[in-house]
Every structure is written in structure tokens, then in C-alpha cells.
Amino acid sequence: MAGIGIIGSQGRMGQAISAAAAEAGLVIAGGIDAGGDPLALARTADVLIDFSSPQALVSNLGAAVAASTPLLIGTTGLEEDHHRAIDDAAEHIAVLQTGNTSLGVTLLARLVREAAAALGPDWDIEIVEMHHRMKVDAPSGTALLLGEAAAKGRGIDLAKNSERGRDGVTGARAPGAIGFAALRGGSVAGDHDVIFATEHERIELIHRAENRTIFARGALRAATWLHGQPIGRYTMDQVLGL
């Protein structure tokens, strides 16, 4: 593989990916930021990694499709329209979209799904996440990824069975709901706790990100894997062979 193109190259993740690539001996074909030309980058790279912004995603997808370049999307804060655009692009190129490129989080999501399926709806599920003070979206993409895993394990729709932003007299917890709580402060790279609670017992599945390097290494592994894959939409589970 000749090179990786980074969209959002001067952001926290873009810089971490560049450093991790240098450590691993991988070639960076180039990078762009706001105002840059994604098509020019796509034409020079073998695979693209996008950690920019939701507002730039449609343009980045268009560039990747025009250049027939595989695209890994790690941008969070995506809406339904973004996912429809990703589905459309995946009819022309290989696309992998994820709320978290950490290999540990990928495995955690699988464990959450299995636990939710095995324990049943009489176990309440709460997802608590904490990130640095500069993070702009909540719940985090990882928290939503874990929520989707829990919902899939139970065979329910997360959008119709989630509770967020509790404040004031909210009434009793809705049976079967998946709750979210978001904390912000300091320089926390990412902490996620998935709590299964029932009468007189509790199970907690926890992931602690101590450094952004883990996301960068996971993104590089996923991008390397994505290069050469057939047209389609992929997940981090497939990168790990889960």
C-alpha cells in the first residue's frame, strides 16, 4: 500500500494517526483540513481516514467515490442523513464507519451485545461516558456504539428505548430503557462504563482510554485492512474477525 490520506490532519486524531504511522513504518500520502481539496487527496492516496467533521462528510464521501478510494470514517456526531450518504457511497467503494477505532472498544461492544442478550430486559442498562472538556458531541460516538450493541442484543430499536439528560422529576425509569450519561472535563481521552443492574446485583463492563494513540493504531489497522476489500460497508468487528 503506497499511502494513507488523512482528512482532518491537524486535529487531535489526525496528528495521532501521523505519529502512529511513522512509528509503524506506514506511508502518509498527505493530509487536508478545512478548506482543503478532498478529491486531490483521494487521487493520491490508496485509502482515506476521515476524522474531520459531520459537515464535511458528504463532500469527503463524494471525493472518495470519484477517485474510487476506500474510506475509513471515524468522525462522530453523525445523523441519519449521514448514514444514508454512507450507504450510498458503499455501493461504489469500500467504506468502514465506526464510533470508535479502538480494538478494545470493538471487543467491549461484542461483550455488551452478548450480555444484553443473555441477561434479558429485567436488567437495567446504563452507559456512562467521560471525555475531555473540548468534545462537542454527546453522548459520544462510542457510547452510542455501545448502546446500539445493547439494543441489538435485546432485539430492540435504540432510538425508541433510550433515556438521556435526566433532570428534575423524571418519574421512574422506563422498563427496558437504555440510559446514557455524559461527563466532560480535563483531558480525558475516553472512559466508558456499561452497567447492567438488577435486584441485588450489578455487572459493569469498562473501557479506559489512557491515550489517543490506541485510536490511531486501531484506525491504521482498520485502514490497512480496508485497502483491497470489495465494495461495501464494513465495521470494526470485521477487522477483528468477530
N, C-alpha and C positions, 0 to 999 in steps of 0.2 A: 504494500500500500504506500503510495507516494506521499500523501499528506492529508492532514486534518484541517478543515477550516473552522474557525471559531467565530460565531456570531455573538457579540457581547464580550469581545476580547479583553476590554479594560475593566470589566466588572469583577466582583469578588470571585465568582466562579470561573470566569474567563482566565483570570490570572493564575488561579489554582490549577486549571487544566494545562496551561502552558508550562508551568513549573513541573507538574507531574509527567507531562510528555517528555520534557527534557531529561528527567530522571530515568524514564523508561526507554529512552532512545528512539522515541517516535517523532516523526517529522510534522511540524506545523506548517501548513501550506500558506497560512495567512489569517488575518482576523479583521473584523469590522466592528464598528459601534454605530450609534445613532447617526444617521446621515450618510452612512457607507453604502456601497453598492453590493447587495447580496448576490446578484446574478454574476458579477465579475468574480466574486469569491467562489461561488458554486462551480464555476467553469474551471477553476484552478485546483480545486480540492477533490479528493476521492470520496470523502464523507464529510458532512457538516455536523457541528454540535451547536445547538442554539440555547443559550441561557440569557436571552435578552429581555423582551417584554411582551405581554399579550398583544399590545397594539401593533407590534412588528411582525407577528406570527404569519398572518396571511401573505404578506409580501415575501417573507422568507420561504414559505411553502411554495409560492409561485416561482421563485428563483430556483429552488431545488428541483422542481418538476421540469422547468425549462431546460436545465442543464443535465437532467437525469442523474442527479447526485443524491445518494441516500442521506437521510436527515434524522439525527437524534434530537429530540425536543425535551429539554429539562426545565423549560420555563413554567412557572406555576401561576396560579390566578386565572386559569383558563375557564371560559364559559362554554355553553353548549354549542354556540356558533363556531367556536374554535375547533371543537371536536368534530363537527361536521366537515369543516375545512380539512382537517387531518385525514378523515375518512376518504374524502375526495382525492387528496394527494396520494394516498396509499393505493389508489387504483393505477398509479403511474410509476411510483418509486417505492423503495423500502423506507418505511418510517417507523421509528420507535419513540413513543411518548411515555413519559413517566413523571410522577410527582417526586421521585427520589431515585438517584442513581447509585445509592449505597447498596452494596451486596448484602450487608447485614439487614437493612430495612426490607429488602426484597424477600429475604428468608422470613423476617418477622411477619410480613403480610401473609405469607403462606400459613404460618403458625396461627395467626389470628383467624384466618378463614376456617381452619380445621377446628380450632377451639369453639368458635361460634356455632359451627355445625354440630359438634358433639355435645355441647352443654345445653342448648335449647333456649327458648325465649324467657324462661323464668330466671335467667342470669342477666342482670343489667350490664350494659356495656358503656363505659365512659372512656373517652380518648382525651388525654391532656397533653398539650404540646407547649414548648417554650423555645423562643428564638431571640436573637439579638434585637436591639431596640430599633434598628433601621428596616426591619422586614415590613413590607407594606400590605401583604395579604393575610387574611385569617378566616377560617382555620388554614393551616399550612397545607401545601400540596401533599405532604406526607401524611398528615392527619386524615385528609380526605381519602388518600390511597388506602390507609388502614381501615377507615370507615367503610369504604367500598368492599374491602376484603371481608369484613364482618358481615355486611349486608348480604354479600354473595354466599357466605357460609350458611346464612339463615334463609336464603331464597327470598329476600325482600328488596324493595326499592329504597335506597338510602335517602333520596330526596323526600320521600313521604314518611320516613321513620327516623328523623334526626331532630335533636334538640340543641339549640345554640343560644348563647348570650342570655342565660337566665338572669333575671333581675327582678326584684320586688316579689310580690305574692304571685308565684307562678302556678301554684297548685301542685298536686302530686305528680311524680314522674310518670310519663305515659308508658304503659306496658309495652315492652319490646323495642322501645326507642334506643337509638344510639346517640349518646351525648358527646358534645365537644366543648372543650375549654381551652382558650388560647392565652398564653402568658408572653410578655415581651420585656426584655431588659438586658443590659450589659452587652456582652459579646458572644452569647451562647450560640454555638453553631447549629444545634438542633437536638432537643430532648423530646422523646415521645413515650408515653405510658398508655398502654391499653389495659383497662381494668375490667375484669369480669367479677361481678359481685352478686351474691345471693344470700339467703338467710344463713348467718353464722360462718360464712367463709368467703374468701376472695382470692382470685388469681390475678397476678399482674405480669404482663409481658412488656419489657422495657428495652429501649434502644437509646444509647447516649452517643452522640457525635461529638468527639473531642476536638476535631479539626476538620476544616473544609476539604482537606486532602482526600478523605475517604470518598467524597462525592466525585472529585476529579478522577480518581483512579477508577471508580466504577463507570464513569462516563466514558473514559478511554477504552475500557474493556468492552463496553457495550458498542461503542462506535466501531471498534476493530471487528467485532462480531457482525455488526450490521453490514459492513462493507462486503459485498459479494452475495448477500441474501437476495432471494427473489423479491419481486414487487409484492408489497403487502404491508399491513400494520402489525407491529410487534410490541412485546412487553419485556420488562426486565426478567420475568420468570423464564422466558425462553433463553435469555442469555445464560442463566444459571442451569438450564436444562431441567427446570422443575415441572 
